[in-house]
């Protein structure tokens, strides 16, 4: 059975017991990110903690969506570059094969049969 990591964290002035499969350092980093985002939006101890939490979640979801879109754009750019590289490689291989299959004239003597002079 997978053992859960337990951690005591504090977000927006409220302590929580957090359990999860993630590394405790990662869980702490995530808690700090949420706390920071909530503190950017509101003040701890206010009666509207749930609204601040929803706005923080919205901001974090927005950042996630923008990051996903940027990652997808980079994937498409990479795929396009990879296809271009493959096409260039195929063209280069074809050119090299044509060159290797062409008769080689360098270093070879060419001999033709001479035609007799018809001066008689």
N, CA, C and O atoms as CSV, one atom per row, in Angstrom:
chain,resi,resn,atom,element,x,y,z
A,1,UNK,N,N,0.833,-1.171,0.000
A,1,UNK,CA,C,0.000,0.000,0.000
A,1,UNK,C,C,0.885,1.243,0.000
A,1,UNK,O,O,1.925,1.272,0.657
A,2,UNK,N,N,0.472,2.255,-0.730
A,2,UNK,CA,C,1.235,3.486,-0.848
A,2,UNK,C,C,1.050,4.334,0.406
A,2,UNK,O,O,-0.078,4.644,0.788
A,3,UNK,N,N,2.153,4.708,1.043
A,3,UNK,CA,C,2.090,5.496,2.266
A,3,UNK,C,C,2.007,6.978,1.915
A,3,UNK,O,O,2.771,7.472,1.085
A,4,UNK,N,N,1.066,7.688,2.558
A,4,UNK,CA,C,0.861,9.107,2.315
A,4,UNK,C,C,1.810,9.922,3.178
A,4,UNK,O,O,2.067,9.574,4.330
A,5,UNK,N,N,2.323,10.996,2.623
A,5,UNK,CA,C,3.136,11.938,3.378
A,5,UNK,C,C,2.197,12.917,4.068
A,5,UNK,O,O,1.239,13.397,3.463
A,6,UNK,N,N,2.475,13.212,5.337
A,6,UNK,CA,C,1.655,14.151,6.100
A,6,UNK,C,C,2.485,15.391,6.401
A,6,UNK,O,O,3.683,15.315,6.675
A,7,UNK,N,N,1.810,16.537,6.343
A,7,UNK,CA,C,2.506,17.799,6.532
A,7,UNK,C,C,1.532,18.804,7.125
A,7,UNK,O,O,0.364,18.849,6.741
A,8,UNK,N,N,2.014,19.601,8.052
A,8,UNK,CA,C,1.211,20.684,8.622
A,8,UNK,C,C,1.612,21.966,7.887
A,8,UNK,O,O,2.776,22.366,7.896
A,9,UNK,N,N,0.617,22.602,7.250
A,9,UNK,CA,C,0.870,23.811,6.474
A,9,UNK,C,C,-0.014,24.948,6.984
A,9,UNK,O,O,-0.972,24.728,7.725
A,10,UNK,N,N,0.329,26.159,6.572
A,10,UNK,CA,C,-0.461,27.332,6.932
A,10,UNK,C,C,-0.704,28.138,5.664
A,10,UNK,O,O,0.234,28.578,5.000
A,11,UNK,N,N,-1.978,28.323,5.340
A,11,UNK,CA,C,-2.375,29.096,4.169
A,11,UNK,C,C,-3.328,30.193,4.616
A,11,UNK,O,O,-4.379,29.919,5.197
A,12,UNK,N,N,-2.957,31.425,4.344
A,12,UNK,CA,C,-3.805,32.583,4.614
A,12,UNK,C,C,-4.200,32.648,6.092
A,12,UNK,O,O,-5.324,33.009,6.442
A,13,UNK,N,N,-3.230,32.284,6.948
A,13,UNK,CA,C,-3.427,32.374,8.387
A,13,UNK,C,C,-4.135,31.188,9.017
A,13,UNK,O,O,-4.356,31.179,10.228
A,14,UNK,N,N,-4.491,30.199,8.236
A,14,UNK,CA,C,-5.196,29.026,8.755
A,14,UNK,C,C,-4.311,27.801,8.586
A,14,UNK,O,O,-3.751,27.578,7.512
A,15,UNK,N,N,-4.183,27.006,9.650
A,15,UNK,CA,C,-3.359,25.792,9.593
A,15,UNK,C,C,-4.182,24.617,9.095
A,15,UNK,O,O,-5.362,24.471,9.413
A,16,UNK,N,N,-3.516,23.782,8.299
A,16,UNK,CA,C,-4.145,22.591,7.720
A,16,UNK,C,C,-3.191,21.422,7.875
A,16,UNK,O,O,-1.971,21.588,7.875
A,17,UNK,N,N,-3.771,20.230,8.008
A,17,UNK,CA,C,-3.001,18.992,7.927
A,17,UNK,C,C,-3.187,18.477,6.511
A,17,UNK,O,O,-4.306,18.203,6.077
A,18,UNK,N,N,-2.097,18.352,5.810
A,18,UNK,CA,C,-2.133,17.957,4.405
A,18,UNK,C,C,-1.515,16.575,4.267
A,18,UNK,O,O,-0.439,16.310,4.803
A,19,UNK,N,N,-2.197,15.700,3.549
A,19,UNK,CA,C,-1.683,14.364,3.261
A,19,UNK,C,C,-1.706,14.159,1.757
A,19,UNK,O,O,-2.662,14.531,1.077
A,20,UNK,N,N,-0.632,13.558,1.249
A,20,UNK,CA,C,-0.586,13.305,-0.189
A,20,UNK,C,C,0.589,12.433,-0.571
A,20,UNK,O,O,1.457,12.127,0.247
A,21,UNK,N,N,0.597,12.044,-1.824
A,21,UNK,CA,C,1.668,11.189,-2.354
A,21,UNK,C,C,2.909,11.988,-2.726
A,21,UNK,O,O,3.991,11.420,-2.875
A,22,UNK,N,N,2.759,13.303,-2.877
A,22,UNK,CA,C,3.877,14.145,-3.290
A,22,UNK,C,C,4.928,14.250,-2.203
A,22,UNK,O,O,4.677,13.978,-1.029
A,23,UNK,N,N,6.099,14.649,-2.628
A,23,UNK,CA,C,7.203,14.920,-1.724
A,23,UNK,C,C,6.792,16.056,-0.784
A,23,UNK,O,O,6.190,17.030,-1.236
A,24,UNK,N,N,7.103,15.954,0.510
A,24,UNK,CA,C,6.733,17.028,1.447
A,24,UNK,C,C,7.250,18.407,1.029
A,24,UNK,O,O,6.559,19.406,1.230
A,25,UNK,N,N,8.437,18.477,0.458
A,25,UNK,CA,C,8.972,19.765,0.005
A,25,UNK,C,C,8.098,20.339,-1.114
A,25,UNK,O,O,7.875,21.548,-1.169
A,26,UNK,N,N,7.611,19.485,-1.994
A,26,UNK,CA,C,6.728,19.929,-3.073
A,26,UNK,C,C,5.396,20.402,-2.514
A,26,UNK,O,O,4.868,21.431,-2.935
A,27,UNK,N,N,4.855,19.650,-1.567
A,27,UNK,CA,C,3.589,20.060,-0.956
A,27,UNK,C,C,3.744,21.407,-0.257
A,27,UNK,O,O,2.850,22.249,-0.337
A,28,UNK,N,N,4.862,21.621,0.423
A,28,UNK,CA,C,5.107,22.890,1.102
A,28,UNK,C,C,5.222,24.025,0.086
A,28,UNK,O,O,4.703,25.119,0.307
A,29,UNK,N,N,5.897,23.763,-1.014
A,29,UNK,CA,C,6.045,24.772,-2.069
A,29,UNK,C,C,4.685,25.154,-2.650
A,29,UNK,O,O,4.421,26.330,-2.900
A,30,UNK,N,N,3.825,24.160,-2.865
A,30,UNK,CA,C,2.483,24.437,-3.379
A,30,UNK,C,C,1.665,25.250,-2.381
A,30,UNK,O,O,0.964,26.188,-2.761
A,31,UNK,N,N,1.758,24.887,-1.107
A,31,UNK,CA,C,1.042,25.633,-0.072
A,31,UNK,C,C,1.515,27.081,-0.028
A,31,UNK,O,O,0.704,27.994,0.128
A,32,UNK,N,N,2.798,27.295,-0.160
A,32,UNK,CA,C,3.334,28.658,-0.154
A,32,UNK,C,C,2.864,29.445,-1.371
A,32,UNK,O,O,2.603,30.645,-1.276
A,33,UNK,N,N,2.756,28.772,-2.513
A,33,UNK,CA,C,2.265,29.421,-3.726
A,33,UNK,C,C,0.815,29.874,-3.548
A,33,UNK,O,O,0.465,31.001,-3.899
A,34,UNK,N,N,-0.022,28.993,-3.004
A,34,UNK,CA,C,-1.424,29.333,-2.766
A,34,UNK,C,C,-1.517,30.467,-1.745
A,34,UNK,O,O,-2.281,31.413,-1.940
A,35,UNK,N,N,-0.744,30.380,-0.658
A,35,UNK,CA,C,-0.752,31.422,0.366
A,35,UNK,C,C,-0.341,32.767,-0.232
A,35,UNK,O,O,-0.978,33.785,0.036
A,36,UNK,N,N,0.696,32.773,-1.024
A,36,UNK,CA,C,1.176,34.010,-1.650
A,36,UNK,C,C,0.104,34.611,-2.559
A,36,UNK,O,O,-0.154,35.814,-2.518
A,37,UNK,N,N,-0.512,33.768,-3.373
A,37,UNK,CA,C,-1.537,34.248,-4.298
A,37,UNK,C,C,-2.721,34.830,-3.523
A,37,UNK,O,O,-3.267,35.866,-3.902
A,38,UNK,N,N,-3.114,34.160,-2.441
A,38,UNK,CA,C,-4.235,34.663,-1.643
A,38,UNK,C,C,-3.873,35.980,-0.965
A,38,UNK,O,O,-4.716,36.870,-0.853
A,39,UNK,N,N,-2.634,36.112,-0.515
A,39,UNK,CA,C,-2.205,37.357,0.129
A,39,UNK,C,C,-2.101,38.506,-0.879
A,39,UNK,O,O,-2.252,39.670,-0.507
A,40,UNK,N,N,-1.847,38.187,-2.141
A,40,UNK,CA,C,-1.840,39.224,-3.175
A,40,UNK,C,C,-3.240,39.783,-3.384
A,40,UNK,O,O,-3.403,40.950,-3.741
A,41,UNK,N,N,-4.247,38.948,-3.160
A,41,UNK,CA,C,-5.631,39.312,-3.442
A,41,UNK,C,C,-6.341,39.918,-2.224
A,41,UNK,O,O,-7.108,40.870,-2.369
A,42,UNK,N,N,-6.092,39.379,-1.037
A,42,UNK,CA,C,-6.832,39.832,0.140
A,42,UNK,C,C,-5.981,39.843,1.395
A,42,UNK,O,O,-4.773,39.612,1.347
A,43,UNK,N,N,-6.627,40.112,2.516
A,43,UNK,CA,C,-5.969,40.178,3.820
A,43,UNK,C,C,-6.384,38.993,4.675
A,43,UNK,O,O,-7.573,38.693,4.779
A,44,UNK,N,N,-5.415,38.313,5.293
A,44,UNK,CA,C,-5.771,37.213,6.196
A,44,UNK,C,C,-6.659,37.727,7.323
A,44,UNK,O,O,-6.513,38.862,7.778
A,45,UNK,N,N,-7.579,36.879,7.765
A,45,UNK,CA,C,-8.472,37.226,8.858
A,45,UNK,C,C,-9.728,37.934,8.406
A,45,UNK,O,O,-10.611,38.209,9.219
A,46,UNK,N,N,-9.822,38.233,7.123
A,46,UNK,CA,C,-11.043,38.888,6.649
A,46,UNK,C,C,-12.171,37.865,6.612
A,46,UNK,O,O,-11.940,36.657,6.565
A,47,UNK,N,N,-13.382,38.375,6.635
A,47,UNK,CA,C,-14.555,37.499,6.638
A,47,UNK,C,C,-14.778,36.854,5.269
A,47,UNK,O,O,-15.621,35.967,5.133
A,48,UNK,N,N,-14.036,37.289,4.264
A,48,UNK,CA,C,-14.276,36.806,2.905
A,48,UNK,C,C,-13.167,35.874,2.421
A,48,UNK,O,O,-12.768,35.918,1.257
A,49,UNK,N,N,-12.683,35.044,3.313
A,49,UNK,CA,C,-11.603,34.120,2.960
A,49,UNK,C,C,-11.989,33.233,1.782
A,49,UNK,O,O,-11.163,32.982,0.905
A,50,UNK,N,N,-13.225,32.759,1.750
A,50,UNK,CA,C,-13.649,31.875,0.665
A,50,UNK,C,C,-13.615,32.600,-0.684
A,50,UNK,O,O,-13.279,31.995,-1.702
A,51,UNK,N,N,-13.962,33.897,-0.697
A,51,UNK,CA,C,-13.918,34.658,-1.948
A,51,UNK,C,C,-12.473,34.851,-2.405
A,51,UNK,O,O,-12.170,34.757,-3.595
A,52,UNK,N,N,-11.587,35.122,-1.445
A,52,UNK,CA,C,-10.172,35.269,-1.769
A,52,UNK,C,C,-9.631,33.951,-2.322
A,52,UNK,O,O,-8.856,33.944,-3.278
A,53,UNK,N,N,-10.045,32.832,-1.715
A,53,UNK,CA,C,-9.607,31.511,-2.185
A,53,UNK,C,C,-10.091,31.246,-3.609
A,53,UNK,O,O,-9.347,30.714,-4.433
A,54,UNK,N,N,-11.332,31.617,-3.894
A,54,UNK,CA,C,-11.868,31.407,-5.247
A,54,UNK,C,C,-11.129,32.278,-6.256
A,54,UNK,O,O,-10.791,31.812,-7.344
A,55,UNK,N,N,-10.877,33.520,-5.911
A,55,UNK,CA,C,-10.125,34.392,-6.817
A,55,UNK,C,C,-8.695,33.891,-7.019
A,55,UNK,O,O,-8.170,33.939,-8.132
A,56,UNK,N,N,-8.070,33.414,-5.950
A,56,UNK,CA,C,-6.715,32.860,-6.074
A,56,UNK,C,C,-6.727,31.642,-6.985
A,56,UNK,O,O,-5.852,31.489,-7.838
A,57,UNK,N,N,-7.724,30.770,-6.804
A,57,UNK,CA,C,-7.841,29.590,-7.670
A,57,UNK,C,C,-8.032,30.013,-9.122
A,57,UNK,O,O,-7.461,29.409,-10.030
A,58,UNK,N,N,-8.836,31.051,-9.337
A,58,UNK,CA,C,-9.068,31.549,-10.688
A,58,UNK,C,C,-7.770,32.068,-11.307
A,58,UNK,O,O,-7.464,31.771,-12.462
A,59,UNK,N,N,-7.015,32.839,-10.540
A,59,UNK,CA,C,-5.735,33.368,-11.041
A,59,UNK,C,C,-4.752,32.234,-11.345
A,59,UNK,O,O,-4.070,32.260,-12.369
A,60,UNK,N,N,-4.681,31.247,-10.459
A,60,UNK,CA,C,-3.764,30.120,-10.684
A,60,UNK,C,C,-4.211,29.291,-11.890
A,60,UNK,O,O,-3.376,28.812,-12.658
A,61,UNK,N,N,-5.525,29.120,-12.058
A,61,UNK,CA,C,-6.037,28.392,-13.223
A,61,UNK,C,C,-5.710,29.155,-14.505
A,61,UNK,O,O,-5.378,28.546,-15.522
A,62,UNK,N,N,-5.802,30.478,-14.462
A,62,UNK,CA,C,-5.452,31.303,-15.621
A,62,UNK,C,C,-3.978,31.125,-15.985
A,62,UNK,O,O,-3.638,30.961,-17.157
A,63,UNK,N,N,-3.107,31.157,-14.978
A,63,UNK,CA,C,-1.681,30.950,-15.221
A,63,UNK,C,C,-1.430,29.558,-15.808
A,63,UNK,O,O,-0.615,29.398,-16.717
A,64,UNK,N,N,-2.131,28.562,-15.284
A,64,UNK,CA,C,-1.985,27.195,-15.785
A,64,UNK,C,C,-2.422,27.111,-17.243
A,64,UNK,O,O,-1.730,26.508,-18.063
A,65,UNK,N,N,-3.563,27.710,-17.572
A,65,UNK,CA,C,-4.068,27.654,-18.949
A,65,UNK,C,C,-3.106,28.346,-19.909
A,65,UNK,O,O,-2.838,27.830,-20.994
A,66,UNK,N,N,-2.584,29.512,-19.519
A,66,UNK,CA,C,-1.630,30.217,-20.368
A,66,UNK,C,C,-0.364,29.384,-20.576
A,66,UNK,O,O,0.187,29.341,-21.676
A,67,UNK,N,N,0.085,28.732,-19.521
A,67,UNK,CA,C,1.278,27.898,-19.619
A,67,UNK,C,C,1.031,26.699,-20.528
A,67,UNK,O,O,1.891,26.335,-21.329
A,68,UNK,N,N,-0.141,26.090,-20.402
A,68,UNK,CA,C,-0.482,24.953,-21.275
A,68,UNK,C,C,-0.533,25.370,-22.735
A,68,UNK,O,O,-0.043,24.656,-23.609
A,69,UNK,N,N,-1.134,26.542,-23.000
A,69,UNK,CA,C,-1.208,27.030,-24.385
A,69,UNK,C,C,0.188,27.322,-24.929
A,69,UNK,O,O,0.487,27.009,-26.081
A,70,UNK,N,N,1.038,27.921,-24.102
A,70,UNK,CA,C,2.414,28.201,-24.538
A,70,UNK,C,C,3.163,26.900,-24.804
A,70,UNK,O,O,3.918,26.801,-25.771
A,71,UNK,N,N,2.954,25.905,-23.949
A,71,UNK,CA,C,3.602,24.605,-24.146
A,71,UNK,C,C,3.123,23.947,-25.430
A,71,UNK,O,O,3.926,23.376,-26.168
A,72,UNK,N,N,1.829,24.020,-25.706
A,72,UNK,CA,C,1.292,23.432,-26.935
A,72,UNK,C,C,1.856,24.145,-28.165
A,72,UNK,O,O,2.172,23.503,-29.167
A,73,UNK,N,N,1.980,25.469,-28.090
A,73,UNK,CA,C,2.562,26.220,-29.209
A,73,UNK,C,C,4.013,25.793,-29.430
A,73,UNK,O,O,4.445,25.640,-30.573
A,74,UNK,N,N,4.761,25.603,-28.356
A,74,UNK,CA,C,6.151,25.149,-28.473
A,74,UNK,C,C,6.215,23.740,-29.046
A,74,UNK,O,O,7.093,23.442,-29.855
A,75,UNK,N,N,5.291,22.868,-28.635
A,75,UNK,CA,C,5.252,21.499,-29.190
A,75,UNK,C,C,5.004,21.550,-30.692
A,75,UNK,O,O,5.658,20.842,-31.457
A,76,UNK,N,N,4.060,22.385,-31.112
A,76,UNK,CA,C,3.767,22.503,-32.543
A,76,UNK,C,C,4.965,23.059,-33.299
A,76,UNK,O,O,5.283,22.600,-34.396
A,77,UNK,N,N,5.628,24.052,-32.707
A,77,UNK,CA,C,6.825,24.619,-33.342
A,77,UNK,C,C,7.922,23.562,-33.456
A,77,UNK,O,O,8.596,23.471,-34.482
A,78,UNK,N,N,8.099,22.767,-32.407
A,78,UNK,CA,C,9.096,21.697,-32.422
A,78,UNK,C,C,8.735,20.646,-33.472
A,78,UNK,O,O,9.599,20.210,-34.231
A,79,UNK,N,N,7.450,20.231,-33.521
A,79,UNK,CA,C,7.021,19.237,-34.507
A,79,UNK,C,C,7.255,19.740,-35.927
A,79,UNK,O,O,7.703,18.985,-36.789
A,80,UNK,N,N,6.955,21.009,-36.169
A,80,UNK,CA,C,7.171,21.598,-37.498
A,80,UNK,C,C,8.664,21.570,-37.855
A,80,UNK,O,O,9.033,21.210,-38.974
A,81,UNK,N,N,9.511,21.948,-36.903
A,81,UNK,CA,C,10.955,21.939,-37.140
A,81,UNK,C,C,11.451,20.514,-37.375
A,81,UNK,O,O,12.312,20.291,-38.226
A,82,UNK,N,N,10.917,19.556,-36.631
A,82,UNK,CA,C,11.329,18.152,-36.805
A,82,UNK,C,C,10.924,17.636,-38.180
A,82,UNK,O,O,11.691,16.918,-38.820
A,83,UNK,N,N,9.710,18.000,-38.648
A,83,UNK,CA,C,9.276,17.582,-39.992
A,83,UNK,C,C,10.166,18.208,-41.065
A,83,UNK,O,O,10.543,17.542,-42.030
A,84,UNK,N,N,10.498,19.483,-40.895
A,84,UNK,CA,C,11.389,20.139,-41.861
A,84,UNK,C,C,12.762,19.478,-41.872
A,84,UNK,O,O,13.341,19.267,-42.937
A,85,UNK,N,N,13.279,19.152,-40.704
A,85,UNK,CA,C,14.583,18.487,-40.628
A,85,UNK,C,C,14.528,17.122,-41.310
A,85,UNK,O,O,15.471,16.738,-42.001
A,86,UNK,N,N,13.442,16.396,-41.125
A,86,UNK,CA,C,13.302,15.077,-41.772
A,86,UNK,C,C,13.246,15.227,-43.285
A,86,UNK,O,O,13.868,14.449,-44.008
A,87,UNK,N,N,12.496,16.237,-43.778
A,87,UNK,CA,C,12.435,16.460,-45.237
A,87,UNK,C,C,13.811,16.819,-45.796
A,87,UNK,O,O,14.206,16.324,-46.852
A,88,UNK,N,N,14.530,17.674,-45.091
A,88,UNK,CA,C,15.877,18.044,-45.545
A,88,UNK,C,C,16.809,16.843,-45.539
A,88,UNK,O,O,17.635,16.690,-46.438
A,89,UNK,N,N,16.678,15.993,-44.529
A,89,UNK,CA,C,17.514,14.795,-44.458
A,89,UNK,C,C,17.231,13.872,-45.637
A,89,UNK,O,O,18.159,13.314,-46.224
A,90,UNK,N,N,15.958,13.706,-45.987
A,90,UNK,CA,C,15.594,12.848,-47.123
A,90,UNK,C,C,16.166,13.434,-48.416
A,90,UNK,O,O,16.707,12.701,-49.244
A,91,UNK,N,N,16.047,14.760,-48.592
A,91,UNK,CA,C,16.610,15.395,-49.792
A,91,UNK,C,C,18.120,15.233,-49.852
A,91,UNK,O,O,18.674,14.940,-50.912
A,92,UNK,N,N,18.776,15.421,-48.738
A,92,UNK,CA,C,20.231,15.279,-48.687
A,92,UNK,C,C,20.645,13.849,-49.013
A,92,UNK,O,O,21.596,13.635,-49.765
A,93,UNK,N,N,19.941,12.875,-48.457
A,93,UNK,CA,C,20.257,11.472,-48.742
A,93,UNK,C,C,20.073,11.168,-50.228
A,93,UNK,O,O,20.873,10.437,-50.811
A,94,UNK,N,N,19.038,11.715,-50.841
A,94,UNK,CA,C,18.802,11.493,-52.274
A,94,UNK,C,C,19.925,12.099,-53.102
A,94,UNK,O,O,20.405,11.477,-54.049
A,95,UNK,N,N,20.342,13.296,-52.755
A,95,UNK,CA,C,21.442,13.947,-53.478
A,95,UNK,C,C,22.724,13.148,-53.325
A,95,UNK,O,O,23.447,12.947,-54.301
A,96,UNK,N,N,23.013,12.695,-52.131
A,96,UNK,CA,C,24.230,11.903,-51.909
A,96,UNK,C,C,24.172,10.582,-52.651
A,96,UNK,O,O,25.188,10.129,-53.180
A,97,UNK,N,N,23.002,9.952,-52.702
A,97,UNK,CA,C,22.862,8.687,-53.434
A,97,UNK,C,C,23.049,8.905,-54.933
A,97,UNK,O,O,23.689,8.088,-55.594
A,98,UNK,N,N,22.500,9.995,-55.483
A,98,UNK,CA,C,22.679,10.303,-56.900
A,98,UNK,C,C,24.157,10.512,-57.209
A,98,UNK,O,O,24.665,10.029,-58.221
A,99,UNK,N,N,24.829,11.223,-56.343
A,99,UNK,CA,C,26.258,11.487,-56.538
A,99,UNK,C,C,27.049,10.183,-56.509
A,99,UNK,O,O,27.958,10.001,-57.318
A,100,UNK,N,N,26.724,9.288,-55.606
A,100,UNK,CA,C,27.447,8.018,-55.496
A,100,UNK,C,C,27.170,7.097,-56.675
A,100,UNK,O,O,28.020,6.285,-57.042
A,101,UNK,N,N,25.982,7.217,-57.273
A,101,UNK,CA,C,25.624,6.338,-58.382
A,101,UNK,C,C,26.076,6.881,-59.732
A,101,UNK,O,O,26.099,6.128,-60.705
A,102,UNK,N,N,26.430,8.138,-59.826
A,102,UNK,CA,C,26.854,8.744,-61.093
A,102,UNK,C,C,28.220,8.177,-61.477
A,102,UNK,O,O,29.041,7.896,-60.604
A,103,UNK,N,N,28.475,8.002,-62.810
A,103,UNK,CA,C,29.782,7.507,-63.230
A,103,UNK,C,C,30.863,8.501,-62.823
A,103,UNK,O,O,30.702,9.716,-62.934
A,104,UNK,N,N,31.944,7.950,-62.358
A,104,UNK,CA,C,33.037,8.795,-61.893
A,104,UNK,C,C,34.017,9.019,-63.036
A,104,UNK,O,O,34.562,8.075,-63.608
A,105,UNK,N,N,34.224,10.292,-63.353
A,105,UNK,CA,C,35.150,10.641,-64.416
A,105,UNK,C,C,36.481,11.098,-63.861
A,105,UNK,O,O,37.484,11.114,-64.575
A,106,UNK,N,N,36.499,11.462,-62.617
A,106,UNK,CA,C,37.752,11.938,-62.025
A,106,UNK,C,C,38.762,10.795,-61.940
A,106,UNK,O,O,38.447,9.700,-61.474
A,107,UNK,N,N,39.960,11.069,-62.392
A,107,UNK,CA,C,41.044,10.091,-62.306
A,107,UNK,C,C,40.948,8.969,-63.314
A,107,UNK,O,O,41.777,8.060,-63.279
A,108,UNK,N,N,39.977,8.984,-64.212
A,108,UNK,CA,C,39.850,7.933,-65.206
A,108,UNK,C,C,40.240,8.493,-66.573
A,108,UNK,O,O,39.973,9.654,-66.885
A,109,UNK,N,N,40.856,7.670,-67.354
A,109,UNK,CA,C,41.165,8.060,-68.725
A,109,UNK,C,C,40.036,7.586,-69.600
A,109,UNK,O,O,39.549,6.463,-69.472
A,110,UNK,N,N,39.633,8.454,-70.483
A,110,UNK,CA,C,38.586,8.100,-71.421
A,110,UNK,C,C,39.248,7.817,-72.765
A,110,UNK,O,O,40.130,8.560,-73.194
A,111,UNK,N,N,38.834,6.769,-73.412
A,111,UNK,CA,C,39.437,6.414,-74.690
A,111,UNK,C,C,38.312,6.215,-75.695
A,111,UNK,O,O,37.324,5.526,-75.439
A,112,UNK,N,N,38.505,6.853,-76.863
A,112,UNK,CA,C,37.559,6.681,-77.944
A,112,UNK,C,C,38.308,6.119,-79.145
A,112,UNK,O,O,39.497,6.383,-79.325
A,113,UNK,N,N,37.629,5.367,-79.937
A,113,UNK,CA,C,38.235,4.823,-81.152
A,113,UNK,C,C,38.350,5.943,-82.172
A,113,UNK,O,O,37.387,6.656,-82.455
A,114,UNK,N,N,39.539,6.077,-82.709
A,114,UNK,CA,C,39.774,7.147,-83.680
A,114,UNK,C,C,39.166,6.768,-85.016
A,114,UNK,O,O,39.210,5.606,-85.420
A,115,UNK,N,N,38.605,7.737,-85.692
A,115,UNK,CA,C,38.040,7.542,-87.036
A,115,UNK,C,C,39.173,7.736,-88.044
A,115,UNK,O,O,39.924,8.706,-87.940
A,116,UNK,N,N,39.309,6.838,-89.011
A,116,UNK,CA,C,40.363,6.999,-90.017
A,116,UNK,C,C,40.084,8.233,-90.884
A,116,UNK,O,O,38.938,8.553,-91.197
A,117,UNK,N,N,41.166,8.907,-91.255
A,117,UNK,CA,C,41.020,10.067,-92.131
A,117,UNK,C,C,40.616,9.601,-93.526
A,117,UNK,O,O,41.205,8.670,-94.074
A,118,UNK,N,N,39.663,10.222,-94.061
A,118,UNK,CA,C,39.190,9.866,-95.390
A,118,UNK,C,C,39.688,10.894,-96.413
A,118,UNK,O,O,38.882,11.528,-97.094
A,119,UNK,N,N,40.990,11.059,-96.523
A,119,UNK,CA,C,41.574,12.063,-97.431
A,119,UNK,C,C,41.970,11.461,-98.781
A,119,UNK,O,O,42.501,12.217,-99.594
A,120,UNK,N,N,41.792,10.337,-99.064
A,120,UNK,CA,C,42.231,9.744,-100.325
A,120,UNK,C,C,41.519,10.223,-101.496
A,120,UNK,O,O,41.807,9.791,-102.612
